[in-house]
Amino acid sequence: MWVICIIVLGTIMVMPSMVGAAPSVIWDGEVELPSGTFDFAPTNNQSASYDINNFTDLGALVAANQSAGFSINISDEWYASFGSFWINGINGTNNEPWGPSSKSWSILINDVPASEGLSKNTLKNGDVVSFWFCPTNSTTFEPILGEATYVLNITLKPTTVIWDGEVELPSGTFDFVPTNNQSASYEINNFTDLGALVAANQSAGFSINISDEWYASFGSFWINGINGTNNEPWGPSSKSWSILINDVPASEGLSKNTLKNGDVVSFWFCPTNSTTF
């Protein structure tokens, strides 16, 4: 996934989260999760099938399993009671019989013990979900990481930031020539998403590919590509460029969204919901 953030007289800072390595690491790597869901059959109940969100701890574990080939032993024994799954084992290391110092598999997300059972913890790109084989506190059930013998670390491939900075927009308008129609010229308000994108392009030097193909129909432009990353052919999980203003999806097409000083407009290369877009 790619994103470009433009801040109009504002600031933004992104801090990465990291999980430290344990002495015996089963696997430590990145996965890129698609949007949507997948069908999951638990180890103990192969005739069952559950519709699971890809962006969950279980989705990440299954994706890592498919990538790296370690084994997973997942049970739906308590699904009817709690709506989540149970990890019986990973890579051949199974939970020990319950006792004061017995070890079992615990889930941490960004270094914090998960609040829900497996499959009920939602993730986002950049998150780190880790599975620790360790004892748990007999009262609080908090994992005792200092006594862990195995860990599996999965990072959801973080968003790559093309550019993150400020622009100062002048009042008035500018003449804009779309990439696909060099003989055309449009008068555009500087205080729009397109105005901010053009200003950032001039400042940072990344490329933009903007089309007026549907301008006559909708009165706005279309982003075909930014910095050489172009929209993928349409499909259920294809990625294209979307516009967010102050973390909210833009209500209009490119050039019709008005900005003010302090606003943050960002352009995300990601899939869209096939129903709500």
ZIZI-V714816 format. One line per field, one symbol per residue. phi: phi as a letter, one per 20 degrees, with the letter a starting at -180 (. if undefined). psi: psi as a letter, one per 30 degrees, with the letter a starting at -180 (. if undefined). burial: # if it has 24 or more other C-alpha atoms within 12 Angstrom, else .. Layout:
phi = ???
psi = ???
burial = ???
//
This chain:
phi = .cbcdcdelbcbcddfdcdffdgdefabadcdeffncbecdffebfeebdedfgecffgfffffgffdnfeccdddgdffedmbdceeaclnedgeggagcfdbeddcclmdgfecfgneeedcgnfddcddebfcffdemffeffdfdcbcdcdfgffeefbbadcdeffncbeddffebfeebcedffecffgfffffgffdnfeccdddgdffedmbdceeaclnedgegfagcfdbeddcclmdgfecfgndeedcgnfddcddeafcffdel
psi = klkkkkkjhalkkkklkkklllejjekjakkjkllallkkjlefifflkkjkkehleeeeeeeeeeefgllkjkkgegeeefgllkjelkhfjlklkkleglklklkkjhgkkkfllkffjkllkfljkkjkjlllkfefgkkiffgkflkjkkkkjlkkjekjakkjkllallkkjlefifflkkjkkehleeeeeeeeeeefgllkjkkgegeeefgllkjelkhfjlklkkleglklklkkjhgkkkfllkffjkllkfljkkjkjlllkfef.
burial = ########..........#.#....##########....#.#.......#.##############.....######.......########.###.......#########.##..####################......###..############..########......#.#.......#.##############.....######.......########.###.......########...#..#########.##########.....
//
